[in-house]
């Protein structure tokens, strides 16, 4: 029988492939106003064939928010590859690639699967080349603490406890983000039949969590969250990016953000994660906007391209049944096997269930999973980490691939 972690990893892996299986079309017609990621996970459940009382999909303390599917993306390194590599897809498999431990040994490490209290770790994202952000959960549907693990020292430290506001029901923390100095998260709950979203923040160096803003009704439909150094920022499913200073000040809409959806601060695009838009199954992102300075860059969309999603440099879409990546200006197009995520991690890496493709170098890294499963971290923007169990059955340790530790030229 599979463990909860194995089921969770299998479901997430199937979720990455689900859009290519056309299962989302039917799901979108039956379910309104949910994020694309949530639909993918539901489709994944059908693919994997998990039935009964398993709740590992919905009950993780954090779930991808805007996405990778969630669609948000990270935006640091943006080198332009010199060569074009075309990978020919093969049925039911990926091109093998180089084992990740051989290609990027400095980015691969092991860590405990539980904290000092015995709470299960749920990895979130990579902070830098050695540190990863974690949620420590006392049970599958509760988040207790945010911690940081340092692969260099082999030690963890507590950042903050995650508060729960009294009087709110069905309370869970949905999505999280960090800028390397602060950490912010969105907790969703209900009160008297109304949805409530709470946005919290804490210094990454450690300290008490503070409530930044409470949102209700339609405003509580938070799809992505980020941080700009002194404010929490977020977007809703209907579009529009908002900002609220950590201390004092009122929430306000970021200028020129009407109809935009946060990818990773300061980047936003005009592609919705709402099922009503996704039902079009070909809805392209037409621009990428830098909300810090107002710069708007149009996306070059070639004939037949659908499902285009872009960071500041790279886009991923499809032409017919073929997955394609290109730069925002239409250059550097490459064909890829099916199953890669929509947004590039760090605007550089695309991840499938068992490989990572480096848009910078054209290298393909193969993920080896000794425990039989792997999963991406649970941040609002595409997580910089992948992880899995080091053994099958009971999981006491994780292996972790931290893409933030991969050098630019490697």
N, C-alpha and C positions, 0 to 999 in steps of 0.2 A: 504493500500500500504506500502511496506517495505521501511524503511529509507536506506540511503546509507550504514550506518554502519551495519545494519542488513543484507543487501545483501552481503556486504564484508565478514562478519563473516560466513554467510551460505556458501559462495563460498569457503572460506578457509577450513571450516569443511569438505565440500565435497571433497576438494583437498586432505585432509589427507587420505580419504578413496578411492580416485580415482584409485590408483594402484591395489587395490583388485578387481576392477570392470572390468579389462581388457580393459578399454577404451583407455589406453595409447598406446596399440599396434598399433591401427589404426592411432592415432595422430602422433606417431613417424614416420610412413611411409610417412606421408604427409608433415611433418615439419622437416627441417634439422637445425642443429647447433643452437639449443636453449637449455636453461637449463632445467633440469628435472622439476624444480619447476614450470617453465612457462607452461610446458606441463600439469602438474597436475592441474593448475588453469584453463586451457582451458577445460580439462576433467570435472572439477568441474562445469563449466558453463553448460555443457550438462546435468550433473546429476541434478543440481538445476532447470534447465529449465528456466533460466533468458534470455529473448530475448529483442530486441528493442535497445534502445540507452544507456543502462546502461554501464558505463565505470569504475566501481569501481574496477575491477580486475586489469586493466593495469595501472591505473592512480594514485595509491598511490605514494607518494613521494619516498618511499623506497619499494623495493620488495626484497624478500629473494634472496640472491645471491648464494653462493655455497651451499647453502643451506639448507634445513633441510633435506632440502629436500634440501635443502640447506643443505646442507648437512654437513656442518661443524658441529662440536660438541665442547662442552666445556669440560674442562679437569681438574677440580680441585679435588673434593672429589672422591676417588676411593676405598671405603671400599668393602669388600667381604661379601655378605650375608651368614648367617649360615644355613638358611633353603631354601628349594626349594619349590616354590608354583606353582601349575598348575591351571590356570584359564580356565574353559571349556567355549568356545564361545557359544552364543545362537543366533539364527537368528535375524538379524536386531536390536540387542541390545548389550550392554556391561553388564558385571557383575556390580551390583550397586555400591559396594564400600562404603566407609565412606564419608559423606559430607566433603568437603575440609575445611570448616570453623570450623568443629569439630576436624578434624585430625591435621590441621596446622593453627590454628587461628592467630598466629603471622605473617604468610605470606600473609594474606588476608587483603586488605584495599580498601578504596574508594578515588578517587581524581577527580578534575575537568576534564572535557573533552575538555576544551578550555583554552588557555593562557590569559594573561592580555590584549592582543590585540584582543581577540575574535577569534584567529586562532585555528583550530581543532588540537588537539594533536594526534599524531600517536605513540603509545608506541613502543620502540625499544627493550630494554632488561633491566635486573636487573644489577645494578653495584655492589651492596652489599646488606646487609640485609634490609636496609631502603630506599636506593636511586634507582630510575629508570631513564633510559635515554629515552628522548622523541624527536620526530620531531614535530615542530609546523608549520603547513601548512596554508598559506593564502587561498589556493584553492586546489582542489583535485589533480591537476597536478603540483603543485609547492611546494618546500620546502623553508621555510623562516628562521628558526632558529633551533638550537639544544639546548635543555634545560634539566635540571635535576629536578625531583620532589623528595622531601624528605618526606616520609610517617610519619616520627617521628615528624617533625615540621609542616607538612601540607603546606609547602611553595615550590615555584619553583624559579629557578634561570636560567638566560641565560648563556649558555656556549659560543656560537658564532653564528654569522649570516652565512648562507650558501651562498657563492658568486656564481654568474653566469657569466661566461666568455663571453664577447661580441663577436659577429660573429659566435657563435655556435647556431645551431637550434635543435629543438626537445630535449631540455636539461632537463634531470631529474636525480635525485640522486637515484642510484640503490640499494646500499647496504652499511652497516655501521658496525663498530666494535669498541670495547674499551677494554683496559687492566686495567681500573680503574684509570689510570693516564692521558692517552691521548685518543682522539677519532679520528677515521679515516673513510673516506667514499669515495665511487667511484661514480662520476657523468658521465653519458653517454650522448653523443650528436652526431650531424653530422655536417660536413662541406664539401661543394662541393661534396656531395655524399659519403664521407668517414666517417666511424665511428671513433669517438674520445672518449677516456676515460680519465678523470681527477681524480687523487687521491689526496685528501686533508687531512689535519690534523689540530688539534687544541688541546691545553692543556685542560683537563677536568675541571681544576680549573677556566677556562675562559680566553679568549683572541682571537685575530684576527685569522681567518682561513688562512692557508698558503698552496699554491699549491706545492705538493711534486713532481709530475711527470705527464706528458701528454703522452698518448699512442695512437697510430693510427693503422689502418689496423687490421691484425690478432692479434697483441699485445693488441688491445683494447677489446678483448673478455674475459674480466675479469669475473671469476665465483665466486671467494671468496676473501675476504680481511681480513687482521688482522694487529696487531701491536706488535712489540717485545720490546717496551720501548723507542727505539730511531730511529726506522725505520718503514715505512709502508711496509707490505708484502702482496703479492697477488699471485694467480695462475690463469692460463688461461684454456680455455676449452680443448686445445690440450695437456695440461700437462706442468709441470714445475712451480716451485715456485720462485718468484723474490722478491728482497728487494731494497728499496731506502731510504737512510737516510733522516730524516726530513730536515736537512740543509746540503748543500754541498754534494759532492759525486755523483756518477752516478748510475743508476739502474744496478743491477747485479743478475745473477741467484744464488740462494742459492745452495751451494755444495751438490751433491748427490740427487738433487731433480728432475732429468729428469723423465718425465712421471708421476710425482706425482701431487696430487690435494690437496690444503690446506683444512684442516678440521677446526682447530682452533690452532693458533700458540702455541707451535711449532709442532703440530701434522699434519701429512699429510698421505694420502693413495693413492693407485693406482687405485681407482674406479673413472671413468669419469662421468661427469654429461651431456655429450654430447648425443643427441638423437641417433646418429649413434651407440654408444656403448649400450645405454639403449634398443635399438631395440632387442638386444640379449635376453633381459628379463630373465636374469639369470646370469648376469655379476657380479661375486663376487669380493669383495676386498680381496686381498691375503696377504697384509701386512700393518702394521702401523709403521710409521717412525717418530722418534723424530729428527726434523731438527736442534735443538739446539746442540745436541751431536752426531748425526749420528746413533743412535741406531735403528736397524731394528728388528721388531718382526713379525714373520710369523703368519698368522691366520690359525687356525685349521679348515678346512672346511670338514664337515661330508658328507657322501653320500646323494645326493638328495638336498643339501642345495643350494638355489639360492638367488640372490639379497642381498648378505651379505654386510653389512656396519658396520664398527667398529670404536670405539674410542680407547683410550689406554687400556681399560679394557673390555668393553662390546660391543657385536655385536648383530645386529638384522637382521634376514633374514627370509626365508620361506622354508618349506618343503611341496611341493604340494600346498594346499590351507591353510596350517596352518602356522601362524606366530610363529617364534621361536626366543628367545634370548639366548645367551651364552656368556661366557667370551672368550677372544681372544684365550686362550689355549684350548678351547672346553669344559670346565667344566661348571657346574652350569646352564645347559640348562633348559629352561622353555617354555611351550606353552602359547600363549597369544591369546586373541580375535583379530579379524582383525581390521585394522584402525589405529594402532599405527605408529608414525613417524619412519623413518629409523635410525636416529642417536639419541643417548641418550643425553638429556640435562644435562650438568654438569657431563657427563658420569655416570649418576645416574637415571634420570627420562625419561620415555617414555610417550608421550602424544597422546591421541586420541581426537576425537571431544568433548567427555564429561567425560573423565576420565584421571587421571595421575597415572601411575604405578611406584612405587619406587623400583628400583632394589636393593637398599641397604637393605630395610627392608621387602620387599614382600607385602607392603601395597598398596591398591588401593584406590585412592581418587576420589570422585565423584564431578564433577564441576556442580554447580547449576547456571543457567543463567536466572536471573530475567528479563533481556531484550530480551530473546529469542535467543541470539546469543553469540558466544565467538570467539576469535581470538588469534593467537600467535603473539608475538612481531616481529618486522621486522629487525632483525639483520642478519649478514652474517652467523655466527654460530647459531645453534638452540637457539632461544631466551629463556631466563630464566623466562620470564613472559607470562602469559595468561591474557586476559582482555575481558570485554564486557560491554554493557550498563546496568545501574542499573534499567532502566525502558524501556518499549516498546515505540516505536514512537520516538519523539525527545529526543536525548541523551545529557544531561547536565553533567552527571557524569559517570565515569567508575568504575567498580570493578576491582581490579587487584590482581592476584596471583603471588607473587614474589618467585620463587623456590629457589632463593639465600638466602632466609630467613629461609628455613627449616633446622633445626639442623641435624647433621650427623646421630644421632641415633633415629630420630623421624619419 
